[in-house]
Amino acid sequence: RLVASLHRHGMGLVLDIVPNHMAADATENPWWRDVLAKGRRSPYAAFFDIDWSPPEPWLKGKLLLPVLGRPYAEALAKGEIRLEQKTGEIAYFEHRFPLAEGTVVAGDLHAVLEAQHYQLAWWRTGGDAINWRRFFDINGLVALQAERATVFNATHGLVLELFASGLIDGVRVDHVDGLADPASYCRRLRRALAKAGGRHPVIVVEKILAPEEILPASWDVDGTTGYDFMEEVGGLLHNPAGEVPLSRLWARTIRSTDDFPKVERRARTELLSRLFAAELGRTVRALVTAHDGRDLPSASLARSVATLASHFLVYRVYPGEKTEVLEQAFAAAEEALPRAEQPWLERLREILRAPGQRARRGQIRFQLLTAPLAAKAVEDTAFYRYGRLLSRNEVGTSPSRFALAPGEFHQAVIARQQRFPHAMLTTATHDHKRGEDVRARLAVLSEIPFEWAAVVESWMRRNTARRQMLPEGPAPRPGDELMLYQILVGAWPALLDPVDEAGVAEFAVRVAGWQEKALREAKERSDWAAPNEAYETTCREFLMGMLADPALREEVASFAVRIGPAGAVNSLAQTMLRLTVPGVPDLYQGTELWDESLVDPDNRRPVDFAARKQALKRTASLIELLPNWRTGHIKQALIARMLGLRTRLPRLFAAGTYRPLALSGPRADHALAFLREDGSDCLMIAVARFAVPLLGVAQFPWIAPAAWEETVLQGLVRRTWQNVLVSSDPLIGGDCLRLETVFGGLPVACWMAGCESASK
């Protein structure tokens, strides 16, 4: 019924698939249950990435199941592990595990457990001793060996059937770096889908690209899910002039000059030993085997592997590739390791460069180590430790790259169009750390760094009495406090009045949820594995005390109002760019209005679709909606207008050229513009940036014509332009156009020439 409705509206469906892991649950997953019951004799044993010969002698031929809430002996003594006589299963609270065939169930329960193909263990042992690959560090998810043809066929049957029947039009491949060989997998997937459906399937991959990293064309996919665009458009909206003063504010707040690369490397090193020790050990054993083991002590090699992994600049490299990033990591590792360790690093270099299947197994094992390490150490740890400006701590971004110049943005767009013209473009997802409009508002701080510094330092002085001193230091710590202030001003709901007690209380609960997660993800004062309740409680009391203070609450709200219009300009700019540059725009649910969400689960709250549907019925123009910008209706109206234009001009948006336009004049740095052309049809797009001086004291995102100070667009040919966004007289222009005319008060502009009338 869903697909039938989509087809009636001229739409299709792309299915999100997870080819690299499954639930490690004996109740829900019959394949996993069969492996637990039969061990290596199970026909599904080869489906999963299992090491049946780990170094622990008590675990050989068994699977470690780290599910117990306490050490095994204690759980057994307390009767928490039971034998269910009726079902013939081992029970541990909600968990159920099968018995091996021929198990004698009489007598000692420990003896029964020893006879199984699995070993129940305390959950804390997982990071050190687990002998099967997980999804990141999650003990409830087991990795599949999707590179095996039998596994691929068994796990993709339904997907191929859905595509063959026309119910889906393609797939989004989740966490592609969790696959042993993404290139081979993606090519096999395309062949299989095309054969099943007789048509071209859409295939996009969830891939985090580092700056300057390029998605390999050999994968034969349509592009990424759009995190690269999120990084580029975010960087475009940050003023590079703010980098140094914001860096200094952070440094003097936390009393450390460590930059993000240092914070990242420290996090990588810590997590490699804390969360991924078992994976490191397995990687080292595979590499030793690839080298035949002679004259290569495992402990020595482990130090080199750990150092190399901690200096990686990308998620991973891929089988058969000779990449500069690997050499860069080796160069950094050489500097970090003592001279006495260099011979082992050189052996590692030889193995990772060596040809042949034997070496390849070790190389893949190393590649499957660096990807989850990057995800956990960078996004889920370092991003919560380094808080210079949180709008640059986002999935797919590198906080070290503070801003992008217009020329860099144009280059990235052109490169994507040449390589992956149908890649997705996103600015919000279910995995983002902060909503797209929270980031857009926080970007304004890069324009007013000194004003921001004065404000937060004033708040820190005023909150001295609220701060408590615990045995391990102040609560909250200065860095945690500075990040909290950013969240408060960045996510303060545009419609929230500070005297609205109920609304402020609801907002406080949301921020407290973010705060708890942020403290635990940072893994410094608290942790998911061992929550520091005293520190977390004190930080929450600090937050609640702040928002209970009417005067301070008013100041926070006033500052959010101060930067709100400029933040709205950024929001509308990134919305316009997502809908007009080459690629396929992705609209995350609920973001038609202002996306003021925080990290999950906050960004997965129910969406009021009825309110959005009702708002679409309004007929006000974008100019008329500007004064009431806080409702977010202007953003929704812009989206609706531009999606309508895409519907009318599909060829131009799908295949039209992209040509940057030059700007000259006093405000040239405050805008970006380009043309999309297809034959005689042409669109001229322009967006404002760095809006604080353009807006002045304006209370809404309206830019007075005089603010542009005779800045002009250059490189045009003489055309008659029709305004797409508002009703206005046609614009007849030569090779130059004044920005005050192009924008007409709006922070975004779209004019068309040679196309059908904009009034349709």
N, C-alpha and C positions, 0 to 999 in steps of 0.2 A: 504493500500500500504506500509505503514511503517513496519507493522508486517511481511508482505510477504517478504520484503527485508531483515529484520532481520533474518527470518527463513532460507532464502537462504544462509545466512552467519553463520548459526549455532548459532544464538543469540536469546535471548528472551527479554521480556519487563516486568519491574516491575513498577507499577503505583503508583504515589504519591497521597495519599488521605488525606483529612482533615476532619475527622469525628466529630470534636468537635466544629466547629463554621461555620457560614454562613454570607453572607453579610446582614447587617441590612439596606436594601435598598428596599423601597416600589415599586420601578419601576422594579428592576431586580429580586427580590425575591417574588414570588407570595404567599408563605406561610406567610412571614412577613407582606405582604400587607393585607392578610386576617385577621391577628391578629390585625393590626391597625384598620381595618374596623369593626371588630366584638368584639374585646376585649376578655374577658375570654370565650365568647361563641364560639369562633373560634375553629374548630377541630384541628387547629395547635397550639393553645395556649400552650398545654402541650409539644410541640416539643422543646420549648425554655425555658431556665432557667430564669424564671421571678418571681419576688416577687410582687404579686398583692396587698399586704397589707403592704406597707412601712410605716415608722413612720410619714412621712409628710402627714397630712390630705388631702391636695389638690391633692395628687398623688394617693390616694387609688383607686384601680380599673383601674388605667391608666398606660401607659408606658411613661417614661420620654424620650424624644427625644432631646438630647443636640446637636442640629445642627445649631443653630442661631449664627451669628457672633457678636451679641451684645445682651444685655438683652432683654427679651421678649417685655416689654412695649415699648422700643425704636424701636425695629424692627417693631412692629405693628404701631407705630405712624409715622414712615418713609415710610409706605406703602410697606415694603419689603415682608411682608406676604400678599398673595393675594388669593382671591377665583376665581378659573377658572370656569366661568359659562358654557363654552362649554363642558368641561370634568367632571365637578362636583368634582373637586379636590382642595385641598389646595396647593398652590405653594409658594415655597421659593427658589428663584434663580433656580438652576437645580433640586432641590428636588420637588417631588410630593407625596402628602399624600391623602389617600382616606377619604371620609366622611362616618360617621356611617349611617347605614340605618335609615331612618326617620328623618334625620337632616333637620331642617327648615333653609333654606339658606337666608331668608330675614332678613334685619335689621343689627344689630351690628355684625361685624366680630369677635370681642372678644367673644360674646355670642355663635357664631357658633363654635369657637375653644373650648370653655368650654364644649360643648356637645360631644366632641370626646373622643375616648378611649385612646388618647395620649395627652401629654402636650409638646408643643414645648418649648425649653428652650435654654438659652445661653450655648455654648459649654463648658464654664468653669465650669458649675455646674455638669458636668458628674462625676468627681471624688468624689464629696460629696453626690450626691443625686440619681445617676442612680440606677434603681431598676431592672435591668436585667444584667446577667453576660456577660462580654465582653471577647474578646481575649486580654489578658493583659489589657492595658488601652486604647484600640482603640475603639472609639465610633461607628465606621462603621462596626464592626463585633460582632455578637451576638452568645452566646454559645448555643449549642444544648444539649439536654438531651439524648445522645446516649445510655445511659444505659437502656432506655425504649425500649421494643421490637418493638413497632410500629414505633418509630423513627429510630431504626436500620434498619428495613426492608425498610422503605421509602427512606432512604438515601443511602442504599447499593445495591439497585436493579440493577443499571447499572454496578457496580463493579462485582457483581456475574454473570451477563450476559456476561461480557467481559471475565471473567475467564472460564466460562462454554464453551464459543465458542473457547477457545484457543488463544484469542488475547493478553491476559496478563498471566504472570506466577506467579504473586504475587503482594504484595502491600508494600509500605513504608508508615507507619502511622505517619503523621506529629503531632508534639507536643502532644505526648501520655499523658503527665501529665495534659492536659486540660480536660481529661475524669474523670468522677466521680469515676469509678472503672476500671482502665486499665486492671487488670488481667481478670475480667469477660468479658470485651469487647474483648480482644485479643483471649480468648478461644472461645467465640461465633463467632468471625470472622473466626477463623480457621475451626471450624465445618461447618459454612455456605459455605465457599469457597470449602472445600473438598467435601461437599455434592453436590455442584453445578457442580464442574468440574471433580470429580472422581479421583483426583490426589492430591499430596502434594503441597500446595501453599507456596511460599516464603513470609514470613512476618518479616519485620524488623521495628523497632520503633525508632523514633527520641527521644532519651532519654539522658539527661545530667546526668552523674554519677559523684558523688563527689569521692575524693580519698577514697579508701577502700569500697565504696558502690558497691553492687553486684546487677545486674539485676535479679529479682526473676525468678526462673525456672518455677514457677506456671503460668506465663503468657503464656507459650507454644508458644513462638516466636523463630525466628532464631537468634535473637540478636539485637544489636543496629545498627544505621547507621554509627557508627565509631568514634564519638567524643572521646570516651575513648582511642582508639588507637592514635588519634591525640595528646592527652595529654601525653601518654606514650612515643611516639617516640620523641616528643618535649622535654620532660624532659631528655631523654637519651642524647640529643645533647647539653645540658647546663652543663658547668663545675661548680660543687658545690663550687669551690674555689672562684668563682666570686660573690657569694651571699653577703658576708659581705661587701666587698668594694663597690659594686653597691648599697647596702642598705645605706651605709654611704654617698655616692654621692647624692642619692635622699634626704636623711634626711637633709644634709647641704644645698642643693639647695632650698628646700621648707621651711627649718627651722622648721621642725617637725619630731618627731621620731615615729609618728603613723605608725604602721604596717598595712598590708592589712586587717586582721580581724577587726581592729578598724574602718578603712575606710568603710568596708562592713557593719558593724553594724550601723554606722551612716547613711549610704545610705538607709538601710532597714527601719530605724526608720523614716527618712524624707519622703520616698516615701509612706509609709503606711498611713501617714496623708495627703500627698499632692495628691497622685494619686489613692489610694485605700481606702479612708475613707468610701465610700459607701459599699465596699465589707467587710471591717472590721465591720461595723455596722450590716450588714446582718449576718455575722459569729457569732457575739456576740448574736444576737437575737435567732439564731438557737441553740446555746449552752445553753442559758438561758432556752429555751423551753425544751431542753433535760434534764435539771436539775429541771424542773417544775417551775422555776422562784422565788421560795420563798427563802428569805435570800441571794439573789444573785443580787446585784445592777449591772445594765448593765455597768455603767461607771467604776466600780471597775474591773469587768471582762474584759472590753475592755483594761485596762492598762496591765493586765496579758497576754491577747492574743497578744497584740502588742509587749510586751517584749519577749515573747516566740518566736514569729515569727521572731523577729530581731536577735535571736541567733540560728536560724536553720542552720545546716551545709549542708543540701541537699535541693533539690527542694521540696520534700514532702515525707510523708509516705503514706501508703495505707490501705484501709479498712481491718480490721481484723488482721493487723500486730502489733506485739509488738516488737518494734525496739529499739536498743540501742541509736540511734540518737535522738529519742524523749526524752529519759531520760537524754542524754547529754544536750539537749536544756533546759530541766527543771532545771538541775543543774546550768547552766549558768544564767538562768532567776532568780533563787533564789538568786544568788550573786548580781545580778543587781538591784533587787527590794528592797525597804525598808522593814524592819521587819513588819511594819503595813500592807503591801500589801500581805504578805505571805498566809494568809487564803484564799484569792481569787485565788491565784495561785494553792493552794491545791485543791480547788473546780474544777478548770480547769483540773487539773491532773485526778481527779475522773471522769469527763465527758469524757475525751479523752481515758480513760481506760475502761469505762463501756461497758457491753454487751447490746445487744438489738437494735431493729430497731430505737427506739426513739433517743437513744444516737448516733447511726450510722449517722443519718442525720446531727447532729451537727459536728461529726468528719469529715465527708466528706466536709462539708462547710469549716472547718478549713484547710483541705488538699488542697482545691481549692483556698484558699487564699495564702498559702505559695509558691505555684508553680509560679504564675505570679509575685509575689513579688520578688522571687529569680531572675527571668529572667530580670526584669527591674532594680532592685537595684544592682545586681552584674554585669551582662554582660553589661547592658546599662547605668550604672552610675559609680559604683566603678571602673570598668576597665578603665574609662576615668579620674578618679581622682588620681589613684595610678600608677605612671609611672616608677617604679624602672627599669624594663626591659620589654618592650612591647611584646616581643616574648612569654612571659609567661602569657600575658593577652589575652587569646583566648577562644572562646566558648568551654566549656567542661573542661577547665583547672581551677586550683586553684593557683593563683599567690603566695600563701603562700608556695606551694611546688615548690621550685626553680629548682630542678634537680632530676633525677632518676638514681640510680646506675644500671649497667648492670644486676646484680642479680635481682633487682626489676622489670626491664623490662622483663627478662625471666619469672619470676613468673607470671606476668600479662598475657603474651602470653600463657603460659601453662594453666592458669586458664580459659582463654577464649576458648581455644581449648577443654577443658574438658566440659565446660558448653554450649558454643555456637560456635561450630566449623565453622558455616557458617555465622557468624556475619560479617558485613561490616567493612572495614578498610579504613579510609579516612584521608587525610591531607589537603584537601581544599574543601570548600562547598560554596554555594551561601550566606551563613550567616557568613563566617569567617570575623574576624576583620582585618587581614592582610594575604596576600597571603602566600602559603606554603614556597616559596623561600625567601620572605621578612623575615619571622620568622627564617628561616635557617641562613640567613646572620646575623640577629640581635643576634642570639645565640652565634656568635663568640665573641661578647662583653663580655660574661661571661669568656672568656679565657684571655682577655686583659683589665680588668676593670680599671687598673691604667692608662694605655695609653688612654683609652676612657675618663676617668675623666679629664685628662690633656687637651685633645682636646676640650671637650665641655666647660670647664671652660675658656679656651682661647677664644672660640667663644662668650661666654657670655660677656666677658670683651670687646671684639671688637665690639659687637653689642649694647653696652650701649647707644650710641647716637641714635640708631634706636628705642629703647624702649621709649614709651611715658608714661607720668604719667596722669592717669585719676583720677577723684574724688575718686573712690573706690580703687585705687592702680595702680601699674604698668601694662602696657599692652605690650606684654603678661606677665602673671604671671610667676615666675621662673619654676614652675612645667609644665605649658603649653609649655614653651620654651624648656625645656629639652626633653619633649616628641616629639616636633617638630623635634629636631635634630635627634632623633632616626628614625623617619619616613624618613627624608631626606637621611640618609646614608643607611637605610635598603631597601628603595624602589627605590633608584636611579637606573634607567634602566641600565643594564649591557652594552648596546650598545650606551648609550648617551654620546656624547662628550660635555664637558662643554662649548665649544665655539660654539656649535650649538644653536643659539638663538631661532629658532623655536621649536626645541626639548625641550629645557629648559623651554620655555614658556608653552608648552603643559603639561610638568611634573608639573610645578608650579600650573596650574589650577587644576590638579588632587589632588595635595597635599592640595590646598586651600579648595577643596570640603571635604576632610577628616577633615581638621582643623575646618571648620564650624560645621560639625557633632559632632566632638569630644568635642568642647566647649559647644554645646547645650546638648549633652548627659550627660556631667559632672554635669550640673544643678547647677553650682556655680556662675560663672560670667555671663552666658547666659543660655537660656533654650528654648526649642521648644515652650512652652506656652507663653513666653515673651522674645523674642530675644533681646539681648543687642547689638544693632546695632553699637554703638560707640566702644564697646570692640571688637566685631567681625571685624569691619573695620580696627581698629588699628592693630590687630593681622595679618590680611591679608596683610596690608601694610608692616608690619615687615617681613613677609615671602617673599613678592615680592621684597622688598628692598635687602634682603639677596641674593636672586638669581639674582638680577640685578648687584650685585657687582662682577666683574670678578674674583678678587683675592679670595674672600670668596667662590664663586661658585666653583672655582678650588680646594680649600681645601676640600670642601664637597665631590666633585667627587673623589679626590685623596684618601680620607679616605675610600670611598665606594670601590674603586679599591684595597686598602690595605687589606680590609677584604673579598673582593669578592671571591678569590680562596678558602679560608677556608669555606665561606658560600656555595660555590658550592659543596665542599666535603660533607657538612651537607645535602644539597639538594639531592645529589645522594645517600647518605646513607639512608635517609628516604624514597626515591623512591624505593630503593632495598628492604628495610624491608617491605614496604607496599605490594610489589609484591611477597614476599616469605614466610612471617610468616603465620601461620594458619588463615584462614578467607578469605573473598571475597574482593579483592581490588576495591576501588572506584576511578575512574579517573574523576575529575571535568573538564568540558569543558574548553579547552584552556591551561590547565596546562601541556600539553606534552612538551612545551617549558617553560622557566622560568616564574613562576607565581609571577609577581611583583605588583600584585593588592593590593588595599586597601579595606576598608569596603564598603559595597554596597552604592550606585550603581556602584562603580568603579569595583567591581569584577563581574559585570554582563554586561560588555561591549561586543560588538560583537566580535566574534572570527574569525580570518583569517584562515579558514580551508584549503583554497587553498594553502597557504604558508606551512602549516604543511604537507599537502599531497605531495607537491613538495619536501620537505625536506626528506621525507621517501624514496625517490628514490635514495638518495645518498648511496654510497657503502663503504664509509670510515669506518675504524674500530674505536672502542672507543678510542684507543690510539691515532690514527690520529686526532680525533676530539678534544682532550684535549687542544691543543694550541689555538683553536678558541672557547673555552668554552663559551664565552659571547653570542654566538648565541643561546644557549640552545639546539643545535642539539644533543649534547652528552646525554642530559637527554632524549630526544625523542628516540634516538637510544637504550639507556638502556631499556626504557619502551617497545619498539618494540621487542627487543631480549628476554626480560623476559616474555612478554605475549605470544610470540611464543613458549617458553619453557613450559609455563602453558598449552598451547593447546596440545602439544605433550605428556605431562605427567599429565593428569587431575587427575588421582587417587592419585599420590604422593602429589599433592598440596591440594586435597580435604580431604584426609584421612591419609596422611603420618605423622609419629611421628615428634615431635620437640624435639631436644636434644641440650641443651646449650653446648658449648665447652669452656674449660678453657684456659686462656692465662697466660704465665709467661714470665718475662723479663722486661727490663726497660720501654717498651712502652705498657705494658699490659693494662693500663687504656685507651689507645688510639684506641681500636678496640673492636668489639663485633662479635662473631661468633657462628654458630649453624649448626646442621645437620637436614635435612628433609629426612626421610627414609620410604620406602614402600617396604617390602620384600628385594630383592637384589638391588633395585634401591636406590640411595642415592645422595643427593645434599649437598655440603658444601658451606655455605654462610658466607661471612665476610664483614664488613663495617668498615671504619675508623671513628674516632670521635676525637674531640679536636685537630684539624688539624694544628693549628698555628705553634707549634714547629716542626711538621712533614714537613711542606712545606718550612719553612725558608723564603727565599726571592723569592721563585718561583712565577712567574706571572700567573700561571695556576694550576689547581688542580692535579698536578702530584707529587707523593710522591716518592722521591729517595729511592732505596732499603736500603741504609745505614741509612736512618732515623729511620728504625725500630729497629736498635741496637740489632739484634739477638733475638728479641722477638719471641716466638713460640706459636703455637696452640698445645694443648694437648688433649688426650682422644680419638685419632683416632685409627682405625685398619688399617692394611696394605692393601692398595688398589692402583689401578692405576686410576688416576684422569685425566679427560679431561676438559680443560678450555672452559667454555661456552661463555665468553665475547670476548676473543681475540684468534687468532691463535697462538698456542704455542706447545711446546713439551709436551707429557704426563708427569704427575707428579706422581712419585712412592713414596709413603710415608708410614712411619711406624706410631708409636703412636704420633709423633711430626712432625710439619711442620713449617718452618720459615716463618714469615709474609712477608718478602721481596719477597719470592718465591710465596706465595699465592696471593699477590696483584699485583706484577709485574709492579708497577708504578701507577696503577689505585687506586682510593680510595674505590672501591668496588670489590668484587670477587665472582664468582660463578663457582664451579667445580662440575663435576658429575662423578659418578662411578657406573658401573653396568647398566647404562641407555643406550639408543640408542645414537649413535654418535652425538657429539655436532656440527659436521659440517653440519648436515642435515638442 
